[in-house]
Amino acid sequence: MISYLTAPVIVASLSGILAALITVIDRIVNNYGEVQININSGKRIIPVKGGNNLLLSLSENKIYLPSACGGRGSCGACKAKVVSDAGPLLPTEMPYLSRQEIDGRIRLSCQVKVKSDIDIEVPEELFNIKRFSGVVERITDLTHDIKEVFIKFDDDTIDFSAGQYAQLEVPPYAKIKESTQRAYSISSNPSLKNGIEFIIRLVPAGIVTTYVHNFLKIGEKVKAVGPFGDFEIRQTEATMVWVAGGSGMAPFKSMIYDLKEKNATGRPIWYFFGARSLKDLFYLEEMKNIEKEFPDFHFIPALSEPLPEDNWKGETGLITDVLRKYMKNEIGNAKEREGYLCGSPGMIDACVNVMTSEGIAQDKIYYDKFA
């Protein structure tokens, strides 16, 4: 008898098989020939082979839309305005689009199949997104399930703002039959132009993280696409409240080293970093050294489940509880504040609730929410 635990897995597997079968049959039966994608009222017109999705068709012509999930339709990042008729809105798109976006003809490009000539609109800064080739120069184990990976570019340079992300591409391996991309925040200093650094946590069954942790080697050739995102420090005088956990350290490492290099750490910064136990913490010494250099920078690590052998003397409990305590007792509301978050959707939602309840306006809280 199929249990209630295995039934969802079986249904998901059958759905995946059915979707793949439909795609194969569609390609055999329907030959759409060559069609055109008209971008921004003629700014770019590209011929493509009909039948692929819009996201893939654009990327094959070096126009890269953000896609944190690699085009699986599970992140909602690859939005574009489709001016011409491209078929009905799909149920897979609905959860990621607001009523205003739907009325404005916004679609998820990975879910739109290009069967005929199509007119779209995208932000023109996306024309500057690049696909970089490089070699893995360094892999460092930060914790038992987090690696720091530095990729040195072959013959190119990157310009990005601290807090932005890029999409790392890995080749086919094991049962994965095609190259796959996932989005990761860039952890390196923006002044380093000839490569990028990622902090990547192993996600159970994660396609790209599994490759990085189990197969990626120093000296290996890889590709990355970016930079993407608008998660960056706003140029105000407000106190900054940063919250992260695990690999969410990445954008904040980039930010603090960028500020440090520019000697621009005059604004108060309260950085809350959550982990389960001591073995899940990293960069402690680096953050403490920055604290000594810049009195306005406060690093507060907290363990939710410290082990007896950790002999932990710092903050304990959920990071949201620690955040609330400090916002009430240490940070206060005498000065304008801004929130900056990086982590799981659940962590971000919980932190937003704490911040708004403590007086930070919703539109002053910034994040990239990766599923």
N, C-alpha and C positions, 0 to 999 in steps of 0.2 A: 504493500500500500504506500502511496506517495505521501510523505509527511508534509505538514504545513511549512516546514523549514526548507525542504528540497523543492517543493512545488514552484516557488518564485524563480529559483535558479533554472529549472527545466523550462518554464515559460519564457524566461529571458533568452535562453539558448535557442529555443525554437523560433523565437521572434527574430533573432539575429540571423539564423539560417534562412528564414523566409525572406528577410530583407535582402540578403546577399543573392538569393535565387532570383528574386524579382529584378534586381539590378542587372544580373547576367542576361536574363531573358530580354529585358528592355534593350540592352545593347545589341543583342542579336537581331531582334525583330525591328527595332526602330533605328534607322540610320538617318540622323538629322543633318549630316553633311556639315559644311562650314557655315558658321553664323558669326555675327558681329556683336561685340559689347561696346556700346557708346557710353563713355564715362564723362560726366560733368559737362554735358551739352557740347560734346565734340572735342574737349581738351585732350582726350585720348580715345582712339578707336582701335580696337584690337580684334583681329580675326581669331576664332577659336573653333575647335572641333565640337560640334553639338553633342549634347548628351551628358557632359560632366556637370558637376555642381558649380555654382558661381565662384565659391571660394577657391576651388582647385583651378578653375579656368583663369582666374586673376593671378594666382601665384605662379602658374606656368608662364605668365607673361611679366613676371617680376613686379607685380603689384600685390603687396602683402597686407591683408587685413588681419587684425589680431584674432587669435584663436587659442585660448588657454587649453582647450581639450583636444586640439588637433583635428577639428572638423567633425566631431562625433555628435554635435548638437546638444552638448550637455553643459556648456559654459555661457552661452548667450553673448559672446564677445564679438562675433564676426558680423556685426550689423551693417547694412547698407540700404540706402533708399532705392527702391526699384520703381522707376517712373512708369515704365511700360508694363503691359500685362505679362505676368510670369506664372500664372496659375494661382489657385486659391491658397490662402494661408494654411499651413499644415498644423496639426495638433502638436507636433514636436516644437513648434516655434512659440506657441501661445504663452507658455509659462515665463518666457524671457522678454516679452514685449508689453509695454504699457498700452493703455487705451489710446493715449496721445500718439505713441509710435505707430500703432496699427493704423490709425487714421492718417498718419503722415507717410504711409506706404513703406515703412521700415520692415525689412525682412532679415532673417538669418541667412547669410550667403551660403553656408554649408548645406542648407535645406532647399535652396532654389536651384532647380535644374535648368540649364541653358539649352533650350530646345529650338529657339529661333532668335532673331535679332532682339537685343534687349538694351534698354537705356537705364543707366544707374547713376547715382550720385554718392560720392565718398569724400571725406575730408582730404584736401589736396596735400596735406603733410604726409599722407600715406605714400605718395609718390617717391618720398625720400627714404622709405624703409629699404634696407638692404638684406641680402642673403650672404652671410659671411662664411668663408671656408677657413679652417684653422686646424691646429694640432693640439691635442691635450698635452699640456706642458707639466701640469701638477695635479695630483689627486691626494687630498689629505683627509684622513679620518678625524672628524671633529668629535663625534660620539659613536656609540655602537650602531646607530642607524642614520647618521648624517655625514655626508662627505662634502668637502670643498673642492670644486673643480675649476681649474684655470685653463682657458683655451686661448692660445696665442694665434692671431690671424696670420695668414700666409703673406698677404701683400695689401692689406686694407686697414683702415682705421674707422673707429666708431665714435660718434658724438651722441651722448645721452645725458639726461639729467638724473641725479641721484634719486632713486625710487622707481625708475622705469624698469621694464622687464623685457626679456627676449625669449624666443621660442627655440629650444634646443631640439635638434633632429637626430634621431638614432636610426641605424640601418635595420633591416629585417634580421630576426634572430629567433631561434627555437621555433615556436609555433606562430610567430608574428611574421606575416608574409610580405609586408610592405613597410617602408620607412615611416616613422611616426614622429610627430612633434608634440611637445608640451611646453607650457609657459612657466618660466622661473624668473623671479626678481634678480636683477643684477646686483651683486654684492661688492664689486670692485669700485674704486674711486673713479669718478668720471674723467679725471686728469690722465688716467692710463688709457691711451687710445688704441694700442695695438693688440688688445685682447679683452676678454671679459671673464669674470669669475661668477660662479653660481654656488649656492649652498643648497644641496639637494637631499631631502630626507627620503628614506625608503618607505614607499607606500605599498602595503600588501596588495599583490596582483597588479601594481602599477606598471604599465608597459615601459615607459621611459625610465622611471626610477629603478626598476628591476635591472634594466640594461646597465645603467650607470653603476649600480652597486655590485653587480655580479659579472659584468663582461667588459666594461670600459677599461682601456689600458692607456698608460702614458705612451705618447708617441702616435696615438691613433688619430686619424683624420676624421673630423666632424664638421657639421654645419650648424649655423644659428641664424635666425631671422630676427631683426629688430632695428631700433628699439621701439617699444610700444608703451602706452599708458600715460596718464597724467597724475600719477601718484608722486608728487614732489612737494618740497617745502614751499609754502606760500610766503611771499615776501612781506611780512607784517612784523609787528613788535609783540605779538601774542605769545604767551607761554605755550610751549609745545608739550603735549602729553602723548608719548609713544607707547604702544602696547604690542607685544609680539610673543610668539612661542615657537620653539623648534626652528625650522628653516625660515620662519618669518623674520628671523634676525637679518636676512640678506639686505633688504632695502635700507634698513636703519644703519647697518655697518657702512654702506655706501654713503649715506647722508652724513654720519658723524665724522667720517674721515674727510669728506668733502668740506664740511664746515671747519674742521680742524686745520686742514691745509690752507684754507682761506682766512684763518684766524677770525672766524665769524661765529663763535660760540657765545656771544654776549646775551642772547635770548635764553631765558630759563628753559631747560629741557628735563622732563621727568620721563625716564625710560623704564617701563615695567616689562620684565621678561619672565614668562611662566614656563615651568618644566615640571615633570613628575617627580624625579629624584635627582640626586647629585650627578649620576652618570649621564643625565640628559642636558646638563649645562655645559656651555663652552664659551670661549672668549671672555671669561671672567676677568682674567688678569688685564687684558687689553682695555676692557671697559673701566676697570678700577683705575688704571693709569690715566685714562682720559679724564676721569673724575678729579684726579689730583691736579691735572693741568688746568682744568676749567671748572671753577667752583659752581657755575650755573648749570652744569651737567650732573644729573642725579641718576644713577643706575640702580634699579631695585629688582634683583632676581627673587623669585618666589617658587617654592616647591609645594606642589599639591599633595604629594605622598612621599615625604622624605623617609628613607630607611634608617633604622637605628644606627647602622654603621656609618651613615653619612655625617653624623655629628653636626648637623646643620644648625647654625645660629641665626640665620637670616629669616626672612618672612616666610610664612607657611600658609597654605590654603589656596583656594581657587584664585587665579589672577584677577578675576572681576572683584572678589572681596577685598583683595589687597589694594586694587585700584580705587575702590570706593572709600576705603579707610584713608588713603593718602589725599584723595581729593577733598575729603571733609576736613582732615586735621592738619595737612601739610601744605597743599597747593592753594586751597581756598579759591575764592571767586573775586578777589579784589582787582585782579588783572585779567584782561581778555585772554581766553584760552582756545587752543585748537587741538583736535584729536587726530592722531595718525595711527592706523591699525594695519597689521598684516598677520594673517592667520587663516584658519578655517572659517567657512561661513557662519558656523555656530558660535565660534569665539567672537567673531566680529559683531554679530547681532547682539550678543550678551554685553559686550563692551560699549556698543552704541547706546544700549539701554541705560547703563551706568552713567555714561557721560552726559546724556541728555537729562537724566534725572538730577544730575549735579550742576546743571545750568549751561552746558556747552550746546550751542545751537546745532541742529542737525546738519545745516549747510556748512558748518565749520569742522566737520568730521570727515576725514579723507581716507580712502583705502582702495586697494584692488582686491576683490573677493575671488579667490581661486577655489573652484570646487575640488 
